[in-house]
Amino acid sequence: MPRAALVHSVFQSMWFRLSRGGAIFVLIGLLTLAVGAPAWSDDPDQEDQPNALDEAVESLLIDPKFSAELFKDQRAPQKTLPDDEEAVAGDGGSMPAVAEDAEETEEAPDKASVESTAPAVDALKKKVRTALGVYYRRHLNTRDHTPWEMFHQIIAFGPETLVHKGGPQGEKVDAVRWLCDNKPSRGMQLMHLERGKMALRRAKGVQGHYGQFLAILAQRDIPRDFPIVVEGRKFTVEDLIRTEQRTCRAGEELTFKLMAFMHYLEPGAKWKNDRGETWTIERVLRDEIGSPIRGAACGGTHRLMGISYAVSRRKELDQPIDGEYLRADKYLRDYHRYAFSLQNEDGSFSTEWFAGRGNRELKDRKLQTTGHITEWLAYSVPEEHLDDPRMAKAIDFLATLLLEDRRAEWKIGPLGHALHALALYDERVFVTAENEALPMADVAKAAVGEGDKALSDAELDAIETAKKSAEIDEPDDQDAAASTESATRK
């Protein structure tokens, strides 16, 4: 990274930390200035030819063809998410309340395919895929990166995710396979045995939430019979499902378990935890709807994602949307309107999550909040609303930010969620229109070519030096896991 840009990035970060009273982060900032900071690194196999990529990206960023309004017009006419007068009242409006009773409504989706020749549509598609392509080539490695960090690359790029074995120059291996074989990543292992049964650690660098690993596998459609090895014993994803069922606890965060159970279990599934308590998916969903959004991990976006996953999966299985699912569906529609009422003019979402309006001029913060909120929206808004200009503006904001600041040393967690937002939107809008999904490696090649890279060798060396000496730096959703705990706690 050019020194001027690095200085700007560091002091921007230091100002944010100091504004919260964290004077100790000044020392971390000065260390960063000296040696760089941990980040995803570009493929070291490629030669240093940044000019072609830089020119292509700069040309793309000044391309005038995209506008949110044109994007909507150049797809077949679709519905716009209705404005909610209560939601926009005052400073960001009131947060949606949980509906006690909801009436089922039928909305006939207006399905339409993308006009591939429409300039605004093509412009956004190219920008999204270029961003995905640039960052796909930046592989983590098993020496310097934790399992938790690998989760966030897998959530962005799916089963195709590769990591370097033993260091940034090592052999590329399958990231999902590596984690399921319980091999160490930065010296940490996800799983261990307790009284002969599989158990998972919840700790900084490992799992930030109970059920997180299984939820990652579910979202990337890893099959139930996929093998897992723990201390030499052979298991499968099925055993991991049973582990998470045994450890359901009322009053605890169940967000990630809900995603996993909706994916892997049959409708109407019932089980007992290790305390003899009876659980169902509906009970898990009810607990999650009844838990607060504000104050939850990552502004509550994970909780909204879990509830959305439950409703979406229910519809996918052609099951009735009634009971808890109907309550959840109404709750989500209210939150969609509320989220858009907090959107900033530049397409980003509130830097205060759902607490009210906010537009702090801190790129890291904007990536974190807009990445998470857009990820949830890209997954959950009804198909007929994907062309809403506000949705297109959010996607354009993220893609532009990631391309303009492609040399920034983004934190891996927020970066993973932002990239997942782009991947979800690409899948629902552009892939659906083309009726064929390209492997991510092919997307990367098409976007940035075979030999181009976004960072110089000197910049990569500085980053790798910092990785060896820096402490693990992980965002908000790891704070609750400061001390090691077992998912099979009593």
C-alpha positions in Angstrom: 0.0 0.0 0.0 1.3 3.5 -0.8 2.6 5.1 2.5 0.2 8.1 2.2 -2.8 5.8 1.9 -1.6 3.7 4.8 -1.1 6.7 7.0 -4.6 7.9 6.2 -6.1 4.5 6.9 -4.3 4.1 10.2 -5.1 7.5 11.6 -8.8 7.1 10.5 -8.9 3.9 12.5 -7.1 5.5 15.5 -9.6 8.4 15.6 -12.5 6.0 15.8 -10.8 4.0 18.5 -9.9 7.1 20.5 -13.4 8.5 20.3 -14.5 5.4 22.3 -11.8 5.8 24.9 -9.5 3.1 23.7 -6.1 4.8 24.0 -4.3 1.5 23.9 -5.2 1.2 20.2 -2.8 4.1 19.5 0.0 1.7 20.0 -1.6 -0.9 17.7 -2.0 1.9 15.1 1.6 2.8 15.3 2.6 -0.8 15.0 0.4 -1.1 11.9 2.0 2.0 10.4 5.4 0.3 10.8 4.7 -3.2 9.5 1.2 -3.3 8.0 -1.8 -5.3 9.3 -3.2 -8.8 8.7 -5.3 -9.0 5.6 -6.3 -11.4 2.8 -3.3 -11.7 0.5 -3.3 -12.0 -3.3 -2.2 -15.1 -4.9 1.6 -15.1 -4.6 1.9 -17.4 -7.7 1.1 -14.5 -9.9 3.6 -12.0 -11.3 3.4 -8.4 -10.1 1.5 -6.7 -12.9 -0.9 -4.3 -11.2 -1.3 -1.9 -14.0 -3.7 -3.9 -16.1 -6.0 -4.5 -13.2 -5.8 -1.0 -11.9 -6.7 0.4 -15.3 -9.6 -2.0 -15.8 -11.0 -1.2 -12.3 -10.6 2.6 -12.7 -12.4 2.5 -16.0 -15.2 0.5 -14.4 -15.5 2.9 -11.5 -16.0 5.9 -13.8 -18.3 4.1 -16.1 -21.4 6.3 -16.3 -23.8 3.6 -17.4 -25.0 2.5 -14.0 -27.7 4.3 -12.0 -30.2 2.7 -9.6 -33.2 4.2 -11.4 -32.0 3.1 -14.8 -31.2 -0.4 -13.4 -34.9 -0.7 -12.3 -36.2 0.6 -15.6 -34.0 -1.7 -17.7 -35.4 -4.7 -16.1 -39.1 -5.6 -16.6 -41.3 -3.5 -14.4 -41.3 -4.7 -10.8 -42.7 -3.7 -7.5 -41.0 -1.3 -5.1 -40.9 -2.0 -1.4 -43.7 0.2 0.1 -42.7 3.1 2.3 -43.8 2.8 5.9 -44.9 6.2 7.3 -44.4 5.1 10.9 -40.9 3.7 10.1 -39.6 7.0 8.7 -41.1 9.2 11.4 -38.6 11.1 13.6 -35.0 10.0 13.8 -35.1 6.8 11.8 -38.6 5.8 13.1 -39.5 3.1 15.6 -38.1 -0.4 15.5 -40.7 -2.9 14.3 -42.6 -4.7 16.9 -43.2 -8.5 16.9 -46.7 -9.2 15.6 -48.8 -11.2 18.0 -51.3 -12.2 15.4 -50.7 -12.0 11.6 -53.0 -12.5 8.7 -51.7 -14.5 5.8 -51.4 -12.5 2.6 -50.8 -13.7 -0.9 -48.4 -11.7 -3.0 -48.0 -12.9 -6.6 -44.3 -12.3 -7.4 -43.6 -10.5 -10.7 -40.9 -12.6 -12.1 -38.7 -11.1 -14.8 -35.4 -11.8 -16.4 -32.5 -9.4 -16.8 -32.2 -7.6 -20.1 -28.6 -8.5 -20.7 -28.2 -5.7 -23.3 -29.3 -3.0 -20.8 -26.3 -0.8 -20.0 -27.2 -0.1 -16.4 -27.8 -3.8 -15.7 -24.5 -4.8 -17.4 -22.6 -2.1 -15.6 -23.7 -3.3 -12.1 -23.2 -6.9 -13.0 -19.6 -6.2 -14.2 -18.8 -4.2 -11.1 -20.2 -6.9 -8.7 -18.3 -9.7 -10.5 -15.1 -7.7 -10.7 -15.2 -7.1 -6.9 -15.8 -10.8 -6.3 -13.1 -11.8 -8.7 -10.5 -9.5 -7.2 -11.1 -10.7 -3.6 -11.5 -14.4 -4.5 -7.9 -14.5 -5.4 -6.8 -13.4 -2.0 -6.5 -16.7 -0.1 -6.1 -17.2 3.6 -3.5 -19.6 4.9 -3.5 -22.2 7.7 -0.5 -20.7 9.5 -1.7 -17.2 10.0 -5.5 -17.4 10.0 -8.0 -18.8 12.5 -11.0 -21.1 11.8 -13.3 -18.2 12.5 -11.5 -16.2 9.7 -11.9 -19.1 7.3 -15.6 -19.2 8.1 -15.9 -15.7 6.6 -14.1 -16.7 3.4 -16.2 -19.8 3.0 -19.4 -17.8 3.6 -18.3 -15.4 0.8 -17.1 -17.9 -1.8 -18.7 -21.3 -0.8 -17.3 -24.8 -1.2 -14.8 -23.6 -3.8 -12.8 -21.7 -1.1 -9.1 -22.5 -1.1 -6.5 -21.8 1.6 -2.7 -22.0 1.5 -1.4 -24.9 3.6 1.3 -23.9 6.1 1.8 -20.3 4.9 1.1 -17.9 2.1 3.4 -19.8 -0.3 1.9 -23.2 0.5 -0.1 -25.6 -1.5 -3.7 -24.6 -2.0 -6.2 -26.9 -0.2 -9.9 -27.1 0.2 -10.9 -24.9 3.2 -14.1 -26.9 4.1 -12.2 -30.1 4.0 -9.4 -28.7 6.1 -11.8 -27.6 8.8 -13.9 -30.8 8.7 -10.7 -32.8 9.2 -10.2 -30.6 12.3 -6.7 -29.6 11.2 -5.2 -26.7 13.0 -5.5 -23.1 11.7 -3.2 -20.7 13.5 -2.7 -23.5 16.0 -6.5 -23.8 16.8 -8.8 -26.7 16.3 -12.6 -26.4 16.1 -13.5 -29.7 17.7 -12.5 -32.2 20.4 -14.0 -35.3 22.1 -15.8 -35.2 25.4 -16.7 -38.6 26.8 -16.4 -40.0 23.3 -18.8 -37.5 21.7 -18.0 -34.7 19.3 -17.8 -31.2 21.0 -17.1 -27.8 19.6 -15.2 -25.0 21.2 -16.7 -21.5 21.4 -13.8 -19.1 21.8 -12.1 -16.2 20.2 -10.7 -17.4 16.9 -12.8 -20.5 16.8 -16.6 -20.1 17.0 -18.0 -16.7 17.9 -21.5 -18.3 18.4 -22.9 -21.7 19.2 -23.8 -23.5 16.0 -21.8 -21.2 13.8 -19.7 -23.9 12.1 -22.8 -26.0 11.3 -24.6 -22.9 10.0 -21.7 -22.1 7.7 -21.9 -25.6 6.3 -25.6 -25.4 5.9 -25.5 -22.1 4.0 -23.0 -23.5 1.6 -25.1 -26.7 1.2 -22.5 -29.2 2.5 -24.3 -32.6 2.7 -25.3 -34.5 5.9 -23.0 -37.4 5.0 -19.9 -35.2 4.5 -17.1 -36.7 6.6 -15.6 -35.1 9.8 -12.6 -36.4 11.7 -12.0 -35.6 15.4 -9.0 -37.0 17.2 -8.8 -39.8 14.8 -12.5 -40.8 15.1 -14.7 -40.6 12.0 -18.0 -38.7 12.1 -20.2 -36.9 9.6 -22.1 -33.6 9.5 -25.0 -35.7 10.8 -23.1 -36.1 14.1 -22.5 -32.4 14.2 -26.3 -31.8 13.8 -26.9 -34.0 16.8 -24.3 -32.2 18.9 -26.1 -28.9 18.2 -29.5 -30.4 19.1 -28.1 -31.7 22.4 -26.9 -28.3 23.4 -30.0 -26.1 22.7 -30.6 -23.8 25.7 -33.5 -21.5 26.4 -32.4 -17.9 26.7 -29.2 -18.3 24.7 -28.5 -17.1 21.2 -29.9 -19.7 18.9 -29.5 -17.8 15.6 -27.0 -20.1 14.0 -28.6 -23.3 15.2 -31.9 -22.1 13.6 -30.2 -21.7 10.2 -28.6 -25.2 10.5 -31.8 -26.9 11.7 -33.9 -25.4 9.0 -31.5 -26.6 6.4 -30.8 -30.1 7.6 -33.9 -31.2 9.6 -37.3 -32.3 8.3 -40.4 -30.1 9.0 -41.9 -31.0 12.3 -38.7 -32.4 13.7 -38.6 -32.9 17.5 -35.7 -33.8 19.7 -34.5 -33.7 23.3 -31.5 -31.8 24.5 -29.0 -33.2 27.1 -31.2 -32.0 29.9 -34.2 -33.9 28.7 -36.1 -30.8 27.4 -38.1 -31.2 24.3 -37.3 -28.9 21.4 -38.7 -28.2 17.9 -37.7 -25.9 15.1 -40.8 -23.8 15.9 -39.6 -23.4 19.5 -36.2 -22.2 18.3 -37.8 -19.7 15.9 -40.1 -18.5 18.7 -37.2 -17.8 21.0 -35.3 -16.0 18.3 -38.3 -13.8 17.3 -38.8 -13.0 21.0 -35.1 -11.9 21.5 -34.0 -8.3 20.8 -32.4 -7.2 17.6 -30.7 -4.1 19.1 -27.8 -5.2 21.1 -27.5 -8.6 19.4 -24.3 -9.6 17.5 -23.4 -7.4 14.6 -26.4 -5.1 15.2 -28.9 -7.9 15.1 -28.3 -8.7 11.5 -27.3 -12.3 12.2 -30.6 -12.8 14.1 -32.6 -11.3 11.2 -30.6 -13.6 8.8 -31.6 -16.7 10.9 -35.3 -15.7 11.0 -35.2 -15.0 7.3 -33.5 -18.4 6.6 -36.3 -20.1 8.5 -39.1 -18.4 6.5 -37.3 -18.8 3.1 -36.6 -22.5 3.7 -40.2 -23.1 4.7 -41.4 -21.5 1.5 -38.8 -23.5 -0.5 -40.1 -26.7 1.0 -43.7 -25.6 0.0 -44.8 -25.8 3.6 -47.6 -23.5 4.9 -46.6 -20.1 6.3 -48.6 -20.2 9.5 -48.0 -20.0 13.2 -44.5 -18.8 14.1 -43.5 -18.7 10.4 -46.3 -16.2 9.7 -45.3 -14.1 12.6 -41.7 -14.2 11.4 -42.7 -13.3 7.8 -44.6 -10.2 9.0 -41.7 -9.2 11.3 -39.3 -9.4 8.4 -41.4 -7.3 6.1 -41.6 -4.6 8.8 -37.8 -4.8 9.2 -37.2 -4.5 5.5 -39.1 -1.2 5.5 -37.4 0.0 8.6 -33.9 -0.8 7.3 -34.5 1.1 4.1 -35.8 4.1 6.1 -32.3 4.4 7.6 -30.5 4.2 4.3 -28.1 7.1 3.5 -28.0 9.0 0.2 -24.9 7.3 -1.0 -26.6 3.9 -0.8 -24.9 2.8 2.5 -27.0 1.9 5.5 -26.9 3.4 9.0 -23.5 3.2 10.7 -25.5 2.8 13.9 -27.1 -0.5 12.8 -30.8 -0.3 13.6 -30.5 2.1 16.5 -31.3 5.1 14.2 -29.8 7.1 11.4 -26.1 7.4 11.1 -23.5 8.2 8.4 -20.1 8.2 10.0 -17.4 8.9 7.5 -15.4 5.8 8.4 -15.0 3.3 5.6 -14.3 0.3 7.9 -17.5 1.1 9.8 -19.5 1.5 6.6 -18.2 -1.8 5.3 -19.2 -3.5 8.5 -22.7 -2.2 8.9 -23.7 -1.9 5.2 -22.1 -5.3 4.4 -24.1 -7.1 7.1 -27.4 -5.3 6.4 -27.1 -5.7 2.7 -26.2 -9.3 3.1 -29.4 -9.9 5.0 -31.5 -7.9 2.5 -29.9 -9.6 -0.6 -31.0 -12.9 0.9 -34.4 -12.0 2.3 -36.2 -9.4 0.2 -38.9 -10.9 -2.0 -37.8 -11.6 -5.6 -40.1 -8.9 -7.0 -38.3 -6.3 -5.0 -34.7 -7.0 -6.0 -34.9 -4.2 -8.5 -35.9 -1.6 -6.0 -33.4 1.3 -6.7 -32.5 1.4 -3.0 -31.4 -2.2 -3.2 -29.4 -1.6 -6.3 -27.8 1.5 -4.7 -26.7 -0.6 -1.7 -25.1 -3.2 -3.9 -23.4 -0.5 -6.0 -22.1 1.2 -2.9 -20.5 -2.0 -1.6 -19.0 -3.0 -4.9 -17.6 0.5 -5.5 -16.1 0.7 -2.0 -14.4 -2.7 -2.3 -13.0 -1.8 -5.7 -11.9 1.8 -4.9 -10.2 0.6 -1.7 -9.0 -2.8 -2.9 -5.7 -2.2 -1.2 -7.3 -1.5 2.1 -6.5 -3.9 4.9 -10.1 -4.7 5.7 -11.0 -6.9 8.7 -11.8 -10.4 7.4 -15.1 -10.7 9.2 -16.8 -7.6 7.7 -15.2 -8.2 4.4 -16.6 -11.7 4.2 -20.1 -10.5 4.9 -19.9 -7.7 2.3 -18.6 -10.1 -0.3 -21.4 -12.6 0.6 -23.9 -9.8 0.0 -22.5 -9.3 -3.5 -22.5 -13.1 -4.1 -26.1 -13.4 -3.0 -27.3 -10.6 -5.2 -25.3 -11.9 -8.1 -26.9 -15.3 -7.6 -30.5 -14.0 -7.3 -30.4 -11.4 -10.0 -27.7 -12.1 -12.6 -27.2 -15.8 -12.4 -31.0 -16.4 -12.4 -31.2 -14.4 -15.6 -28.4 -16.4 -17.2 -29.6 -19.7 -15.9 -26.1 -20.8 -15.1 -23.7 -20.2 -12.2 -20.0 -19.9 -13.0 -17.5 -21.4 -10.7 -16.0 -18.6 -8.6 -12.5 -19.3 -10.0 -13.9 -18.6 -13.5 -15.6 -15.4 -12.3 -12.2 -14.3 -11.0 -10.5 -15.1 -14.2 -13.1 -13.3 -16.3 -13.0 -10.3 -14.0 -9.3 -9.8 -13.5 -7.5 -12.0 -15.9 -4.8 -14.7 -15.3 -1.8 -12.6 -14.3 -3.1 -9.4 -12.7 -3.0 -8.7 -9.0 -4.1 -5.8 -6.8 -1.1 -5.6 -4.5 2.6 -5.5 -5.1 5.0 -8.0 -3.7 6.5 -5.5 -1.3 3.0 -4.7 0.1 2.3 -8.4 0.5 5.6 -8.9 2.3 4.7 -6.1 4.8 1.3 -7.7 5.4 2.7 -11.1 6.0 5.3 -9.7 8.4 2.5 -8.1 10.4 0.6 -11.3 10.5 3.4 -13.1 12.2 3.5 -10.6 15.1 0.0 -9.2 15.4 -2.6 -10.4 17.9 -5.8 -11.8 16.5 -8.0 -8.9 15.6 -11.6 -9.8 15.2 -14.8 -7.8 15.2 -17.9 -7.5 17.4 -19.3 -11.0 17.1 -16.3 -12.5 18.8 -16.5 -10.3 21.9 -19.0 -12.6 23.6 -16.5 -15.5 23.3 -13.6 -14.0 25.2 -13.0 -17.2 27.2 -13.0 -20.7 25.9 -16.2 -22.6 26.4 -17.4 -26.0 25.1 -20.6 -26.4 23.2 -21.3 -29.4 25.3 -21.3 -27.4 28.5 -23.5 -28.7 31.4 
